[in-house]
Amino acid sequence: MLNRRTFVGSAGMVAAGAALSVPAGAQSRDRVLPTGAESAKLFIPKDDLEPGTFDRLPLSFYKERMQTLQARLARAGVEGVVLTDQWNIIYFTGLFHTTTERMIHCFIPTKGTSPVWFYPALDRDLIQTWWYDDGEMYFDWLDVAGAMPQEGKLVKGPTRDLWAWLLEGVKKRGFAGKKLAVDRELVPSRQKTVVEVLGQPMISVANDCMFMRQRKTPQELALMRRAYTYFDQIHAFARDLIMTYGTDLTDYEIGNLAQDFGTQLVLKDIKRDGKPHNAVGISVGVKCRIGQATGYPHPNQFFYNKIERGKAFQVAGGIRIGGYGGELYRPYMIAPRTGHMEKVWRTARDGCVMQKDLSRKGTLCSDVAYAIHKMQIDQGMQKYIYHRPAHGSGMEGHQPPYLALGDHTVLDTGMCFSVEPGLFDPETGTGANFSDTFVVRESGPSLQMSRLPYSEEWSFIKI
């Protein structure tokens, strides 16, 4: 079991060697962690998408996104929209925030130049120091009208309906009787309140919001590529670690060391001062599992098992900078391998190669899924198929559309997908699930966001 990790010096984009203490009976011996440099030699060549140099998208990006949404609303004769969904608020305003039961909504007038915020006192510093010209604050959930303890106003009374309160705020700004929208389908009780306060129901523009979020802009893709540049190095580190120390470690230890390596790698490049609005949307997560647990798509047990020869091994996780990034998984088959292990891996890998080639602008999602599933079945792997080949990928993780038999969405430029035509055999404890992000381009096959190979040289290892 690893019980300490101390960095020694520094080494640019790759963390320096660190002491690794592994108990061996009554004694422990220090070992130096690898840097990932050996495995990085196997990276595929760079393409023409350069990583962004920014830590988050600038406010000008969000203002342009809001203006584009306003233009779509104007064409539909809509005079304003209430954004209620966390991811829509982040995408159209740039305000990164935490969601709980507390209501954080904003109203965007079609002809306005900034959002109107409706928010709890808890988040007043975040909201008022971002893009703020107008708004109304309540104290907390559940709320009482007039209560503002932070201002010395302590009031008892009935629970206030904050949805009605928001609508009154919209009405006060001259929007009663106007054609308005909201970014979701309202339940009947909410719609009833809309009619009571504003005079007519709100329409849903959830599809318009998702349409824009699905089609990533060049700026978004550049920031995503930056995140993947780090994740490539994290995977190289994890591979070097298992190649170097092999059966001395557990899957838990490899995952935690890789996550720590990646976190330090990312954060040494991020400008941060502890104040809001910088170092936002950052996450680094790595988990590994060995043997039996790889035979399930979503195993529910804690991973703490020694690395063993002759087993399947999975390195999985996700990374984001400024809200952008995605998944990156690689399955390994550790020698001595059985023919069955190799076939499961190769069939899963071949599905990834197919997905990259088939995911072209103008193609139906369902057609890509059908072709991949047909290949899996033709290879006799039907027993090990557990799920669709891929989900759409966005800031929230899973995002429509899906490479699934029942999704007939037409692929369009900038759509991003995970890469998961995985196969799982719980009987032998053999699973192979790759993931990555493939981006639909204006022409040709999709773009691979990572530089990790889909090769036997990378994944068929001997320890």
KEVO-527920 format. One line per field, with one value per residue (C-alpha): residue number from 1; residue in three letters; x, y, z. Coordinates in steps of 0.001 Angstrom, whole numbers. Last residue first. Layout:
# residues N
n <- [NUM_...]
res <- [Ala_...]
x <- [X_...]
y <- [Y_...]
z <- [Z_...]
This chain:
# residues 463
n <- [463_462_461_460_459_458_457_456_455_454_453_452_451_450_449_448_447_446_445_444_443_442_441_440_439_438_437_436_435_434_433_432_431_430_429_428_427_426_425_424_423_422_421_420_419_418_417_416_415_414_413_412_411_410_409_408_407_406_405_404_403_402_401_400_399_398_397_396_395_394_393_392_391_390_389_388_387_386_385_384_383_382_381_380_379_378_377_376_375_374_373_372_371_370_369_368_367_366_365_364_363_362_361_360_359_358_357_356_355_354_353_352_351_350_349_348_347_346_345_344_343_342_341_340_339_338_337_336_335_334_333_332_331_330_329_328_327_326_325_324_323_322_321_320_319_318_317_316_315_314_313_312_311_310_309_308_307_306_305_304_303_302_301_300_299_298_297_296_295_294_293_292_291_290_289_288_287_286_285_284_283_282_281_280_279_278_277_276_275_274_273_272_271_270_269_268_267_266_265_264_263_262_261_260_259_258_257_256_255_254_253_252_251_250_249_248_247_246_245_244_243_242_241_240_239_238_237_236_235_234_233_232_231_230_229_228_227_226_225_224_223_222_221_220_219_218_217_216_215_214_213_212_211_210_209_208_207_206_205_204_203_202_201_200_199_198_197_196_195_194_193_192_191_190_189_188_187_186_185_184_183_182_181_180_179_178_177_176_175_174_173_172_171_170_169_168_167_166_165_164_163_162_161_160_159_158_157_156_155_154_153_152_151_150_149_148_147_146_145_144_143_142_141_140_139_138_137_136_135_134_133_132_131_130_129_128_127_126_125_124_123_122_121_120_119_118_117_116_115_114_113_112_111_110_109_108_107_106_105_104_103_102_101_100_99_98_97_96_95_94_93_92_91_90_89_88_87_86_85_84_83_82_81_80_79_78_77_76_75_74_73_72_71_70_69_68_67_66_65_64_63_62_61_60_59_58_57_56_55_54_53_52_51_50_49_48_47_46_45_44_43_42_41_40_39_38_37_36_35_34_33_32_31_30_29_28_27_26_25_24_23_22_21_20_19_18_17_16_15_14_13_12_11_10_9_8_7_6_5_4_3_2_1]
res <- [Ile_Lys_Ile_Phe_Ser_Trp_Glu_Glu_Ser_Tyr_Pro_Leu_Arg_Ser_Met_Gln_Leu_Ser_Pro_Gly_Ser_Glu_Arg_Val_Val_Phe_Thr_Asp_Ser_Phe_Asn_Ala_Gly_Thr_Gly_Thr_Glu_Pro_Asp_Phe_Leu_Gly_Pro_Glu_Val_Ser_Phe_Cys_Met_Gly_Thr_Asp_Leu_Val_Thr_His_Asp_Gly_Leu_Ala_Leu_Tyr_Pro_Pro_Gln_His_Gly_Glu_Met_Gly_Ser_Gly_His_Ala_Pro_Arg_His_Tyr_Ile_Tyr_Lys_Gln_Met_Gly_Gln_Asp_Ile_Gln_Met_Lys_His_Ile_Ala_Tyr_Ala_Val_Asp_Ser_Cys_Leu_Thr_Gly_Lys_Arg_Ser_Leu_Asp_Lys_Gln_Met_Val_Cys_Gly_Asp_Arg_Ala_Thr_Arg_Trp_Val_Lys_Glu_Met_His_Gly_Thr_Arg_Pro_Ala_Ile_Met_Tyr_Pro_Arg_Tyr_Leu_Glu_Gly_Gly_Tyr_Gly_Gly_Ile_Arg_Ile_Gly_Gly_Ala_Val_Gln_Phe_Ala_Lys_Gly_Arg_Glu_Ile_Lys_Asn_Tyr_Phe_Phe_Gln_Asn_Pro_His_Pro_Tyr_Gly_Thr_Ala_Gln_Gly_Ile_Arg_Cys_Lys_Val_Gly_Val_Ser_Ile_Gly_Val_Ala_Asn_His_Pro_Lys_Gly_Asp_Arg_Lys_Ile_Asp_Lys_Leu_Val_Leu_Gln_Thr_Gly_Phe_Asp_Gln_Ala_Leu_Asn_Gly_Ile_Glu_Tyr_Asp_Thr_Leu_Asp_Thr_Gly_Tyr_Thr_Met_Ile_Leu_Asp_Arg_Ala_Phe_Ala_His_Ile_Gln_Asp_Phe_Tyr_Thr_Tyr_Ala_Arg_Arg_Met_Leu_Ala_Leu_Glu_Gln_Pro_Thr_Lys_Arg_Gln_Arg_Met_Phe_Met_Cys_Asp_Asn_Ala_Val_Ser_Ile_Met_Pro_Gln_Gly_Leu_Val_Glu_Val_Val_Thr_Lys_Gln_Arg_Ser_Pro_Val_Leu_Glu_Arg_Asp_Val_Ala_Leu_Lys_Lys_Gly_Ala_Phe_Gly_Arg_Lys_Lys_Val_Gly_Glu_Leu_Leu_Trp_Ala_Trp_Leu_Asp_Arg_Thr_Pro_Gly_Lys_Val_Leu_Lys_Gly_Glu_Gln_Pro_Met_Ala_Gly_Ala_Val_Asp_Leu_Trp_Asp_Phe_Tyr_Met_Glu_Gly_Asp_Asp_Tyr_Trp_Trp_Thr_Gln_Ile_Leu_Asp_Arg_Asp_Leu_Ala_Pro_Tyr_Phe_Trp_Val_Pro_Ser_Thr_Gly_Lys_Thr_Pro_Ile_Phe_Cys_His_Ile_Met_Arg_Glu_Thr_Thr_Thr_His_Phe_Leu_Gly_Thr_Phe_Tyr_Ile_Ile_Asn_Trp_Gln_Asp_Thr_Leu_Val_Val_Gly_Glu_Val_Gly_Ala_Arg_Ala_Leu_Arg_Ala_Gln_Leu_Thr_Gln_Met_Arg_Glu_Lys_Tyr_Phe_Ser_Leu_Pro_Leu_Arg_Asp_Phe_Thr_Gly_Pro_Glu_Leu_Asp_Asp_Lys_Pro_Ile_Phe_Leu_Lys_Ala_Ser_Glu_Ala_Gly_Thr_Pro_Leu_Val_Arg_Asp_Arg_Ser_Gln_Ala_Gly_Ala_Pro_Val_Ser_Leu_Ala_Ala_Gly_Ala_Ala_Val_Met_Gly_Ala_Ser_Gly_Val_Phe_Thr_Arg_Arg_Asn_Leu_Met]
x <- [4585_3651_1345_-1170_-2694_-236_1417_-1985_-3009_-5826_-3279_-3577_-3316_-6667_-9367_-9866_-11427_-14310_-14077_-14302_-16024_-17309_-16017_-17757_-15652_-14566_-13950_-12244_-13431_-12271_-14125_-12680_-13948_-12844_-13834_-14275_-17994_-18572_-17745_-18031_-17673_-17266_-18421_-17579_-16119_-17666_-19199_-18845_-20982_-18979_-20271_-23555_-24720_-28360_-30435_-32122_-31611_-33276_-30341_-27939_-25043_-26565_-27563_-27790_-25493_-23724_-21076_-22624_-20080_-20861_-20487_-22996_-23220_-21499_-21602_-24928_-24903_-24300_-22826_-20932_-23322_-23326_-19573_-19756_-17661_-20697_-22506_-19865_-19818_-23607_-23448_-21006_-23083_-26323_-24821_-23489_-26862_-28726_-26696_-27748_-25003_-24998_-21629_-19456_-19241_-18573_-14767_-14308_-17028_-15471_-12097_-13820_-15720_-12433_-11070_-14015_-13538_-9810_-10245_-12842_-10740_-7571_-9233_-10767_-7406_-6072_-3468_-337_83_-1946_-4844_-5279_-8383_-8002_-10348_-10499_-13652_-14291_-12805_-14384_-15849_-13052_-10665_-12182_-10901_-12537_-11607_-10748_-7798_-8998_-7104_-7915_-6049_-3293_-866_-2306_-2582_-3740_-7335_-8928_-11812_-14960_-17986_-20724_-19519_-20899_-19991_-19211_-16434_-13732_-14643_-13456_-9897_-8464_-9994_-8660_-10119_-8976_-10709_-9433_-11866_-11683_-14810_-13434_-9817_-10921_-14405_-14378_-11358_-8729_-5973_-5691_-3808_-3750_-498_639_-2957_-2974_128_-633_-4085_-2746_-120_-2670_-5154_-2480_-1376_-4979_-5789_-2572_-3136_-6724_-5785_-3325_459_3445_2074_3301_5922_7431_4851_2053_3529_4475_855_-468_2020_1106_-2553_-1897_143_-2738_-5029_-2961_-3251_-6896_-7627_-5949_-7933_-11155_-10067_-9419_-12741_-14646_-12912_-13573_-17310_-19012_-22338_-24295_-24655_-26379_-28973_-29406_-30550_-32894_-34306_-35070_-36957_-40177_-43182_-44377_-48096_-50160_-51225_-47959_-48820_-51728_-50524_-47044_-48528_-50511_-47347_-45612_-48533_-48753_-45058_-42923_-41083_-37599_-35527_-38275_-39990_-41906_-44559_-45545_-48655_-46595_-43005_-42582_-39755_-42192_-43621_-40212_-39843_-43367_-42350_-39385_-41587_-44073_-41215_-40010_-43289_-42736_-43203_-45525_-44178_-41469_-39046_-35465_-34045_-30504_-29082_-27577_-30865_-32768_-36399_-38859_-40845_-39991_-37791_-37215_-34566_-32506_-32388_-33891_-32060_-33211_-31271_-29789_-26391_-24294_-21821_-19578_-18909_-22601_-23198_-20330_-20680_-24445_-24304_-25574_-27959_-30016_-30544_-32775_-30507_-31465_-29069_-27282_-27676_-31425_-33483_-34483_-34688_-32629_-34045_-31798_-32314_-30561_-33056_-31737_-32302_-28608_-26641_-23075_-22012_-19991_-21424_-20437_-23736_-25103_-23209_-23177_-26888_-27687_-25667_-27392_-30881_-33341_-32938_-35968_-36368_-37391_-39348_-40157_-41270_-39626_-37014_-36418_-35700_-33069_-31459_-31469_-29704_-26980_-26682_-26334_-23580_-21778_-21943_-20641_-17614_-16909_-16776_-13673_-13572_-11585_-7953_-6725_-3886_-6149_-4785_-4001_-6183_-3998_-3133_-394_1075_-169_1342_3663_6649_4349_4599_8260_7838_5104_7101_7872_7608_10805_10929_11415_11553_9449_10141_8044_6692_7261_5607_5650_6931_6954_9240_8535_9992_9181_5821_5627_4794_7983_10041_10094_12084_11282_7606_6781_4253_3480_1662_1317_0]
y <- [-7022_-7713_-5391_-5708_-2215_218_-2160_-3642_-256_2214_4978_7814_11259_12478_14521_12206_14077_12508_11152_13431_16771_19547_17630_15472_15356_12075_12221_9338_6056_2486_-302_-3808_-6235_-9674_-11053_-14569_-14865_-11092_-10728_-7107_-5462_-1750_256_3281_6313_9437_11841_15477_17405_20199_19726_17822_14227_13681_12581_9201_8016_4624_2400_4481_6788_9350_12973_14250_14961_12773_14759_18067_20118_18162_14695_12782_9142_6216_2620_1646_-789_-4265_-6297_-9308_-12035_-10519_-11103_-13662_-11499_-10914_-9714_-7081_-5997_-5660_-3603_-1203_-822_-304_2346_4372_4100_5159_8366_9255_10460_14013_14999_11971_9543_6447_6640_7367_4908_2157_2592_2470_-686_-2263_-1596_-3390_-6327_-6376_-6321_-9101_-11134_-10733_-11775_-14819_-15888_-15923_-13459_-14170_-11263_-8228_-7099_-3357_-1186_2554_5301_9042_10978_14653_18117_21525_23180_25729_22781_19317_15739_12338_8852_5299_2911_-688_-3941_-7368_-10150_-12667_-11139_-9629_-6087_-6246_-5269_-2243_-1008_-366_-2153_-838_-2022_58_-1668_-5028_-7480_-5029_-5749_-9344_-8451_-5093_-1661_1839_5230_8675_12029_15518_18425_22105_24093_27286_28239_31859_33245_33675_34588_32153_33750_31385_31171_27536_25999_24365_23242_20856_18796_18802_17381_14890_13412_13226_11455_9056_8272_7695_5411_3412_2996_1815_-693_-2188_-2136_-4466_-6559_-4125_-1705_-323_-1322_-397_3028_3605_3006_5344_8065_7714_7970_11168_12541_12030_13638_16814_17250_16254_19369_21576_19852_20725_24365_24358_22600_25286_28071_26330_26153_23022_22095_20313_23436_25331_22672_22110_25689_25542_22203_23528_26447_25686_27999_30165_30400_33610_36360_37019_36261_33810_32331_31694_30225_27714_26836_25939_23745_22089_21045_23301_21841_23307_26316_28886_31112_34363_35820_39039_39554_40770_41573_45096_44750_44356_41329_39621_40312_39035_35882_35460_35810_33288_30809_31756_30807_32356_30274_32000_34420_35281_38122_38983_41960_42617_42965_39446_38315_39320_38237_40443_37554_34264_31749_28019_28182_31272_35072_36291_38466_40385_41249_43828_44770_41719_39786_38480_40168_40411_36749_35246_37623_37142_33355_32618_35566_33441_34327_35832_37447_39600_38748_41373_43395_43137_42850_39202_39702_37066_36038_34258_31432_30290_28508_26741_22971_22620_23822_25087_27905_28754_31956_32054_33613_31444_28214_28462_29266_26495_24042_24939_24688_27434_29969_32221_33470_36776_38438_35367_36046_32867_34824_36917_33825_32587_36047_36089_32724_34121_37184_34952_32928_36140_37407_34043_34213_37847_36764_34741_30933_29387_28662_30163_28871_26719_23480_23478_21444_20655_17068_15757_12320_9276_8819_5800_7783_9025_5535_6106_9702_8888_10470_7336_7270_6668_3826_3784_438_-672_-3252_-5554_-7513_-5413_-2036_181_3741_5707_8724_11112_11717_15045_16035_16337_19710_21284_18960_19986_19243_16206_15623_13607_10755_8732_5631_3474_0]
z <- [-16383_-20007_-21927_-24733_-24539_-26111_-28602_-29333_-30673_-30249_-29758_-27243_-28834_-27504_-29288_-32243_-35175_-37086_-40610_-43641_-44034_-41778_-38789_-36187_-33017_-31410_-27671_-25910_-24478_-24708_-22967_-22837_-20219_-19110_-15720_-17127_-16433_-16337_-20046_-21178_-24577_-25225_-28239_-26117_-27865_-26302_-28764_-29817_-32317_-33939_-37477_-37665_-37315_-38267_-35281_-35690_-32119_-31567_-32495_-30422_-31178_-28852_-29360_-26715_-23756_-21200_-19335_-18213_-20154_-23305_-24830_-26924_-25961_-27625_-28902_-27304_-24362_-22958_-25806_-24426_-25563_-29059_-29510_-32307_-34645_-36862_-33733_-33005_-36652_-36658_-33449_-35097_-38271_-36349_-34063_-36997_-38777_-35628_-35347_-38894_-41240_-42604_-41143_-40584_-37685_-39828_-39805_-36119_-35128_-37213_-35502_-32116_-33083_-34147_-30654_-29021_-31386_-30708_-26912_-26813_-29247_-27191_-23970_-25682_-27089_-23544_-22373_-20326_-20343_-19250_-21443_-21096_-21521_-22155_-21063_-21756_-20981_-21541_-21717_-21317_-18204_-17849_-17765_-17631_-17167_-17074_-15991_-16869_-16695_-17107_-16560_-17974_-16248_-17068_-14583_-11454_-10077_-6487_-5803_-4203_-6339_-4312_-5759_-8040_-11435_-14318_-17591_-15925_-16795_-15746_-12102_-12447_-13411_-12485_-11976_-12321_-11503_-12593_-12067_-12808_-12547_-13403_-14283_-12775_-11995_-12442_-11900_-8125_-5967_-4705_-6763_-9694_-12967_-14068_-15312_-12045_-11652_-14593_-13822_-10104_-10745_-13260_-10935_-8111_-10369_-11619_-8064_-7020_-9931_-9571_-5845_-6212_-8947_-6493_-6721_-6420_-9317_-11937_-10673_-13886_-16508_-14096_-13492_-17120_-18109_-15426_-16445_-20122_-19151_-17219_-20127_-22563_-19990_-20010_-23775_-23418_-21375_-23987_-26748_-24931_-24739_-28498_-29137_-27248_-29164_-32500_-31642_-30337_-31888_-29160_-27025_-29827_-30552_-26793_-26271_-29256_-28106_-24622_-26149_-24287_-24611_-21747_-20996_-21099_-18712_-16902_-13275_-13482_-16780_-15408_-12210_-14269_-16189_-12933_-11818_-15247_-15332_-17510_-20485_-20257_-21293_-20746_-23271_-23485_-25796_-24061_-21909_-18953_-20022_-18692_-16169_-13280_-15075_-15098_-11378_-10760_-12621_-10291_-7212_-8655_-9006_-5521_-3878_-425_2696_5147_7740_10226_9491_10477_8615_9930_6414_6405_7966_4811_5285_3405_1924_3612_1806_1845_439_1099_1242_-2011_-4519_-7567_-10702_-13019_-14432_-13554_-15653_-12870_-9536_-8563_-9322_-7339_-4394_-4170_-4230_-687_-932_-3320_-7014_-9670_-12280_-15268_-18091_-20199_-23408_-23823_-27010_-26555_-22805_-20954_-17583_-15106_-12678_-9501_-7257_-4194_-4098_-4865_-7868_-7772_-10055_-13135_-14613_-18289_-19397_-22231_-21541_-17735_-17561_-20045_-17981_-14721_-16228_-15304_-18107_-18481_-22049_-23605_-26397_-28517_-32112_-33385_-35362_-32239_-30140_-32606_-32606_-28796_-28765_-31019_-28771_-25720_-27402_-28374_-24803_-23594_-25876_-24924_-21265_-22088_-22262_-19433_-18668_-21958_-24168_-26302_-27723_-31458_-33792_-36833_-35906_-33624_-34302_-32324_-28878_-28501_-27191_-24430_-22908_-22095_-20900_-18410_-15587_-13609_-9824_-7897_-5437_-1709_26_2950_5645_7830_4856_1763_2299_-809_-455_-3681_-3766_-6577_-10025_-11600_-12974_-16752_-18362_-17070_-14860_-11222_-8090_-5956_-5228_-2130_-2126_967_2153_-908_0]
